[in-house]
Amino acid sequence: MSFATKLKIDRDNKIIDYAIEFAEKIEPLLIESAQKGYSARSIDLDKREDAHILKSPLFLENIELLLEGCKATIEKVEYTNWLYNNKYYKYKLLITWK
């Protein structure tokens, strides 16, 4: 097995482990949101140290498996600075259910 393959396996294992931990922490928040009448929960990814993991397709896939029936997507929201008229983007993790 090559060194690069070992690194990829380690990365994937970390992402899967992180998805399990994240699902355990987010479940009560999703229940709370549902009890308030919402059908989604949005998590800002800006300034989060774990954003690179949360944006990973492997993470999103595992979150959907762990939170059965929920859909996890990354939302890219465009903003415009009215003073300088330049655009910038913010990313959010959106977990929805119906």
SEVOKOL-859724 format. One record per residue: residue number from 1; residue in one letter; chain; x, y, z of N, C-alpha, C in turn. Coordinates in pm, whole numbers, plus 32768, in hexadecimal, padded with zeros to 4 digits. Example, Ala and Ser with C-alpha at 12.3 -4.5 7.8 and 13.67 -1.06 7.14 Angstrom:
// SEVOKOL-859724
<site 1 A A <8527 7DC7 830C> <84CE 7E3E 830C> <8528 7EB6 830C>>
<site 2 S A <8505 7F1F 82C4> <8557 7F96 82CA> <850A 8003 8313>>
This chain:
// SEVOKOL-859724
<site 1 M A <8055 7F8B 8000> <8000 8000 8000> <805A 807C 8000>>
<site 2 S A <8039 80D9 7FA9> <808B 8152 7F9F> <806D 81B2 8012>>
<site 3 F A <80C8 820D 8027> <80B8 8270 8092> <803D 82C7 8079>>
<site 4 A A <8028 82EE 7FFB> <7FB4 8341 7FD8> <7F32 82F7 7FF5>>
<site 5 T A <7F2E 8276 7FDB> <7EB7 8226 7FF8> <7E9C 8223 808E>>
<site 6 K A <7F05 8214 80DD> <7EF5 8216 816F> <7EBE 829C 819F>>
<site 7 L A <7EF0 8308 8163> <7EBF 838D 8188> <7E2B 839C 8166>>
<site 8 K A <7E02 836D 80F1> <7D75 8375 80C9> <7D1D 8324 8127>>
<site 9 I A <7D4B 82AE 814E> <7CFF 825A 81AA> <7CF1 82A0 8231>>
<site 10 D A <7D5E 82D9 8263> <7D5A 8323 82E2> <7CF9 8399 82DA>>
<site 11 R A <7CFE 83E2 826B> <7CA4 8454 8258> <7C13 8427 8259>>
<site 12 D A <7BF5 83BE 820C> <7B6C 838D 8204> <7B3B 835A 828B>>
<site 13 N A <7B90 8315 82D6> <7B6A 82E5 835B> <7B4C 8359 83B9>>
<site 14 K A <7B9D 83C3 83B2> <7B86 8438 8406> <7B02 847B 83E4>>
<site 15 I A <7AE4 8486 8363> <7A67 84C5 8339> <79EF 8474 8368>>
<site 16 I A <79F7 83F1 835C> <7989 839A 8389> <7977 83A4 8421>>
<site 17 D A <79E4 83A2 846B> <79DD 83B0 84FD> <79A1 8438 8523>>
<site 18 Y A <79CA 849F 84DB> <7997 8525 84F8> <7901 852D 84DA>>
<site 19 A A <78D5 84EA 8470> <7847 84E9 844D> <77F5 84A7 84BD>>
<site 20 I A <782A 843C 84F7> <77E4 83F8 8564> <77D7 8455 85DD>>
<site 21 E A <7844 8496 8603> <7841 84F5 8673> <77E2 856A 8657>>
<site 22 F A <77E9 859E 85DE> <7796 8610 85B8> <7702 85EB 85BD>>
<site 23 A A <76E1 8574 858A> <7655 8548 8589> <761F 853D 8617>>
<site 24 E A <7670 850A 8673> <7645 84FE 86FF> <762A 8587 873C>>
<site 25 K A <767C 85E9 8719> <766C 8670 8751> <75F9 86BD 8711>>
<site 26 I A <75E0 86A5 8690> <757D 86F5 8648> <74EE 86BF 865A>>
<site 27 E A <74E0 863F 867B> <745A 8604 8689> <73FF 8653 86E7>>
<site 28 P A <742C 8675 8761> <73D4 86C3 87B9> <73AE 874B 877F>>
<site 29 L A <740A 8789 8737> <73EC 880B 86F9> <7386 87FD 8689>>
<site 30 L A <738E 878F 863E> <732C 8777 85D4> <72A2 875C 860F>>
<site 31 I A <729E 8711 867C> <721F 86F5 86C0> <71E2 8778 86F2>>
<site 32 E A <7235 87CC 872D> <7207 884F 875E> <71CF 88A3 86EC>>
<site 33 S A <7214 88A6 867A> <71E5 88F2 8606> <7160 88BC 85D3>>
<site 34 A A <7153 8838 85CD> <70D7 87FA 859E> <7063 881B 85FC>>
<site 35 Q A <707D 881B 867E> <7015 883B 86E0> <6FE8 88CD 86D6>>
<site 36 K A <703D 8921 869F> <7019 89AE 868B> <6FD6 89C4 8604>>
<site 37 G A <6FC6 8959 85B5> <6F80 8963 8536> <6FD9 8974 84BC>>
<site 38 Y A <705B 896D 84CD> <70B6 897B 845C> <70C7 88F5 8414>>
<site 39 S A <70F1 88FC 8396> <710B 8882 8349> <719D 887C 831C>>
<site 40 A A <71F2 88D0 8358> <7281 88D1 8336> <72CF 8914 83A5>>
<site 41 R A <7351 88F8 83A4> <73AE 893A 8401> <7428 8963 83B0>>
<site 42 S A <7451 89DF 83C0> <74C2 8A16 8375> <7536 8A2F 83D5>>
<site 43 I A <75AE 8A07 83AC> <7625 8A1A 83FD> <768A 8A69 83AA>>
<site 44 D A <76B0 8ADF 83DA> <7713 8B31 8394> <779B 8AED 8398>>
<site 45 L A <77DE 8AEA 8325> <7861 8AAA 831C> <78D5 8B0D 8320>>
<site 46 D A <78B6 8B8D 8311> <791F 8BF2 8315> <795E 8BF7 839F>>
<site 47 K A <79DE 8C04 83A3> <7A2D 8C0F 841E> <7A29 8B90 8473>>
<site 48 R A <7A04 8B20 8439> <7A08 8AA0 8481> <7A86 8A56 8458>>
<site 49 E A <7ACC 8A24 84B8> <7B47 89DA 849A> <7B2B 8955 8456>>
<site 50 D A <7AB2 8920 8468> <7A8F 889F 842F> <7A42 88AB 83AA>>
<site 51 A A <7A41 8921 836E> <79F4 8937 82F4> <7A21 88DB 8283>>
<site 52 H A <7AA2 88BF 827A> <7AD3 8867 820F> <7A9A 87DA 821E>>
<site 53 I A <7A81 87AF 8298> <7A43 872B 82AD> <79AE 8732 828F>>
<site 54 L A <796B 879B 82BF> <78DB 87A8 82AC> <78B4 87B6 8219>>
<site 55 K A <790E 87EA 81C7> <78F3 87FA 8137> <7910 877B 80E7>>
<site 56 S A <794C 8719 8125> <7975 869F 80E0> <78FC 864D 80B3>>
<site 57 P A <78FC 861E 8036> <788F 85C7 8008> <7882 8548 805C>>
<site 58 L A <78F1 8513 808C> <78ED 849C 80E2> <78A5 84BC 8165>>
<site 59 F A <78BE 8531 819D> <787B 855C 8218> <77E5 8568 8200>>
<site 60 L A <77BF 85AC 8194> <7731 85C0 8175> <76EA 853B 8161>>
<site 61 E A <772B 84E0 811C> <76F2 845B 8104> <76DC 8411 8188>>
<site 62 N A <773E 8416 81E1> <7732 83D1 8261> <76CC 8412 82BD>>
<site 63 I A <76C2 8495 82BA> <765C 84DA 830B> <75D1 84AF 82DE>>
<site 64 E A <75BC 84A3 825B> <753A 8477 8229> <751B 83E8 8254>>
<site 65 L A <7581 8393 825B> <756C 830A 828B> <754E 8307 8320>>
<site 66 L A <7595 8358 836D> <7583 835A 83FF> <7501 839D 8429>>
<site 67 L A <74DC 8406 83E2> <745E 844D 83FF> <73F8 8420 8396>>
<site 68 E A <73CB 83A8 83A5> <7376 8366 8342> <72FE 83BC 831C>>
<site 69 G A <72EF 83D4 829A> <7280 8423 8267> <72A0 84B6 8257>>
<site 70 C A <7311 84E2 8289> <733A 856E 827B> <7394 857E 8201>>
<site 71 K A <7394 85F5 81CB> <73E8 8616 8158> <744D 8680 8184>>
<site 72 A A <74CD 8668 8168> <7537 86C6 818C> <7575 86FF 810D>>
<site 73 T A <7576 8783 8103> <75B0 87C5 808F> <7601 883F 80BC>>
<site 74 I A <7659 886A 8065> <76A5 88E5 807B> <7663 8952 8028>>
<site 75 E A <7642 89BF 806A> <7601 8A2F 8028> <7666 8AA1 801B>>
<site 76 K A <7674 8AD4 7FA3> <76CF 8B44 7F87> <7678 8BC1 7F74>>
<site 77 V A <7685 8C20 7FD0> <7633 8C99 7FCD> <7689 8D0F 7FA1>>
<site 78 E A <7659 8D55 7F3C> <76A3 8DC8 7F06> <7673 8E48 7F49>>
<site 79 Y A <76D2 8E99 7F73> <76B5 8F1C 7FAD> <76FE 8F86 7F5D>>
<site 80 T A <76C9 9000 7F60> <770A 9070 7F1D> <7725 90DD 7F83>>
<site 81 N A <77A0 9109 7F86> <77C6 9179 7FDB> <7798 91F7 7F94>>
<site 82 W A <7733 9238 7FCB> <76F9 92AB 7F87> <7759 9323 7F80>>
<site 83 L A <77B6 932C 7FDB> <7814 939C 7FDB> <787A 9391 7F6A>>
<site 84 Y A <78B2 9319 7F58> <7918 9303 7EF1> <78E2 92B9 7E78>>
<site 85 N A <7867 928F 7E7F> <7823 9247 7E13> <786F 91CA 7DE7>>
<site 86 N A <78A8 9184 7E48> <78E8 9105 7E26> <789B 9093 7E68>>
<site 87 K A <78A4 901F 7E2A> <7859 8FAB 7E59> <78B3 8F50 7EAC>>
<site 88 Y A <7875 8F0E 7F0C> <78BA 8EA8 7F5A> <7856 8E3B 7F7D>>
<site 89 Y A <7889 8DCB 7FA8> <7835 8D57 7FC1> <7846 8D25 8050>>
<site 90 K A <77DA 8CF0 8085> <77DC 8CAC 8105> <77A1 8C21 80EF>>
<site 91 Y A <77D7 8BC1 8138> <77AB 8B37 8129> <7762 8B0A 81A6>>
<site 92 K A <76F9 8ABA 8191> <76AA 8A85 81FF> <7691 89F0 81E8>>
<site 93 L A <7690 89A6 8253> <7665 891B 824F> <75D0 891D 826D>>
<site 94 L A <7581 88E7 8213> <74F1 88E8 8220> <74C1 8858 8230>>
<site 95 I A <747F 883C 82A0> <7446 87B8 82B9> <73AF 87C8 82B6>>
<site 96 T A <736F 8783 8259> <72DE 878F 8247> <729A 8709 825F>>
<site 97 W A <721B 8712 8280> <71C7 869A 8290> <713A 86C1 8268>>
<site 98 K A <70EA 865D 8247> <705E 8679 8220> <7002 8618 8262>>
